[in-house]
Amino acid sequence: MALVLFPILVLVVLAAIVACLVFRIRVVRALGTCWRVISALPGARFDIEHCRSAVLVAIR
């Protein structure tokens, strides 16, 4: 499952970097902030459903 999502994750990170450069935001600081927000969500569960597919992301 993780290997399927990896190319999408790479594209999202590249798009975020381009957006940071366009809006003149420090890339390293923006990525660090995103990491701090994600790591501050212990016990969070995200259920994503689309048609017949479903993904559960649990942050411990």
Buried (B, 14 or more C-beta within 10 A) or exposed (E): EEEEEEEEEEEEEEEBBEEBEEEEEEBEEBBEEEEEEEEEEEEEEEEEEEEEEEEEEEEE
